[in-house]
Amino acid sequence: ALVVAALTQVLPKWNLLVARFDASIAPANWPWIAVVFVVTKAIHEMGHGLICKRFGGQVPEFGAMLLVLFPAPYVDASSCWAFPSKWRRMAVGAGGMIFELAVASIAAFVWARGSSGELITQLAYNAMLTASVSTVLFNANPLMRFDGYYMLADLLETPNLAQRSNSLLKFLIQKHIYRIKQVTPPSSLRGEQVILFLYGIVAGAYRIFLFISITLLVMGKLFIIGVLLAVWTAAAWFIVPVGVFLHWLATSPQLSEHRPRAVLTSAALVGGLLIVFGVIPMPDHRRGMGVIESRARTGVFFGTDGFVVQAHARPGQTVKAGDPIVTLESDELLQTRRALRAQIDEFSINERQARQREQPAVAQLGAERVGVLSQNLADVERRIAGLIVRAPHDGVVAGADPVTLVGSYVHQGDPVCVVVDTANVRIAASMDQQHGGWLHDPTLKPGDYTVQIRLVSALQADPIDGTNVDPEPAGRRYLPDAALSSPGGGTVELDPQDRSGHAPKRNRFTVYVDPVFTAAKDTPGEPVWRGLPGERVRLRFTLPARPLLDQWLDRLRLVIQGRPQI
């Protein structure tokens, strides 16, 4: 209930919450983060101990130790391992997260009611960040050896889950690849073997994902620390295991009789992987999200003042060039036209009389007045003709509904609607650095790659081809349409400080593509699809095939490029 109540305070200020993240991890805030971290982790450990005592367990120690000269709270709640009920053991495991989420919820109330710039507000934000994000991503994650891991092991009643999962994977490799007969599986139960196998695979994949994502995140904020983190993690998670494997291959008594075969098998596996990932060309696909836009999109505006008396078209209706959209009424213009016509008649008569009386000066003055009044009358006639607002070209009415204007008084220049030519469209797409960096590769020619387009609203429909790929000269922080942003229904994260809906957090490439409408296979003569302007589409570019390893290294380089902030 406390967490739900806190969410009601935080979610309405989500944009502000996200915008404060960069400031919270700035070096100036590190001392306060450290203080809040120690306090919240002490409360976390207290949660384990209190729930352990609640169920009758003993807690002989509670305090803090120094890890690399940094205080790290701890509690000895190991007596809960003797609880006969796995639910009570899981409750002790969840105790730290329960207490931390309570702290995060209280901090949310303080932050929501605080003023920006106050120390208490910053401390509350630090507490929310430390006690919620880190708790959910790390402590509650069963793929890492924290609280969630031990809770999952208790739930499955599978002790030493991570260690035995690794042992099972080693057993399968030794038995089926190296054909060692004197090996024993860590479990003889089929169901438990399935659990250990799945956990080992998923945990290993997650470890690689976590290594890459955290390294890129830290490198984008603190480049040197990110590089050191990458080197340390790579050494601990990859280099050391490779060294252990080579030592096993060279000295294991299990291979004493078949060591040459094991070495050849290992070499064949490494060679096979290098051939599969580093030699064999594979399709190279790059993806982007786009919006259909019309090449002829014209705003319709009122050409004169008046009352709207009738609407002839509504949004979604097809119109031809010159078709009426709305009709206005203006008694003032009609009266002005009658007055001008009367004056023109009067001065024309005076001009003729002056010519008959041989008064050339008077006749010339009359003729000039008739000319001026005729010009005024032509302008009034033009404005009267503008009382009927017409479509500027063929297309579909979009935007505001003209029916809502009926009965209102409008002024010249007020907008009516928009007429969009749905037959003459193109795709305006936005691509990130990873998928759009190739757009300015001088070695790629238009015939070297292809592009396919699918409607987001009809992904099951056949795609159509694209042509005339036209990228902008360089990446920039701009979206061609707000519909591509996450608030607009797309996937691009916006800059929290932006209010236009067109400024992403990082530079992106804008590329324009012409769709090639072809006849559908089952209904000849009908196009595969003809989306309307404003609809989102997915684009897939197929580049020349090359090895997967080359593709991965290229994408990693593009992801890192532009992120480091030194």
Disulfide bonds with the S-S distance in Angstrom:
none
